[in-house]
Amino acid sequence: MPQHKSAIKRVRQNEKRRKHNQPQRSKMKTLVRKALETTDKEQAQDAVREATSYLDKMAAKGQVHKNFAARRKSKLAQHLNNL
């Protein structure tokens, strides 16, 4: 366990941020998974649009790396084009 006052505070901050970010990361994964599982072209377009938008927001906030978001968006576009 940390001994310094600043390190103790940092542990508290990290835990608070982790609890805040976890549901958002979970939502991102769910949106991507739903988009990849759809087989209907119109439903897939809506799902991909929603997932792409959310990935962009997460990357802009710094919760995921921009290259991570770009890879996922590419995968979604590829799935959509193959339908």
N, C-alpha and C positions, 0 to 999 in steps of 0.2 A: 504494500500500500504506500501511496505517496506520503512524504513527510512534510514537504514544503506547502505553505499556505496556497500558493499559486497553482501547484500541481493538484492539490485537493479540489480547488475550484474547477480546474480543467477537467477533472474526472466527472464532476457534476454536470458541467456544460456538455461534455461528450455524450453522457447518458441521456440528457434531455434532448439533444439533437438526434440521437439514434432513435429514440421513441417517436419523435416527430417525423423522421424520414422513412421509417420502416413501412408504414401503411402506404405511402406514396410509391415506394419501390414495388410493393406488392401489387398495387393497382396497375403500374406500368407493365409488370410481367403478365398480369391477367389480360390486359388489353392486347398485348402482343400475341399471347397464346390464342385468344379468341379469334383474332384476325387470321392467324395461320391455320386454324381449324375449319374456317368457313369454306364451303365449296360453291356456294351460290355467288355469282359474279357481283350482283347488286349489293348483297349483304356484305360481301368481302370489301367492296369499295368503301362503304360506310365505316366498317371496322378498321380498315387500314388508315382511313382519314383520321379517325379518332385516335388511334394508337400513334400515328406519326405526329399529330399535334401535341400529344402528351409527352412523347419523347423529346420534342423540341423544347418544351417547357422545362423538362427535367434537366436538359443539357444547358439551357440558358441560366438556370439557377445554380448549376454546378453540382447537382446531386448525382449526375452520371457524366462521364467523360463524353465530349462531343464526338469522338470517334466511335465510342460504344453506340451512341444514338444513331450515327450514320450507318453503322453496320446493320443495326436492327431495321432501320428504314429501308435499306437496300434489300434486305431479306424479304420484307413485306411487299415491296414493289415487285420483286421477282416472283413471289407467290401469286400476286394479283395478275401479273402478265401471263402466267402459266395456266390460268383458269380459262 
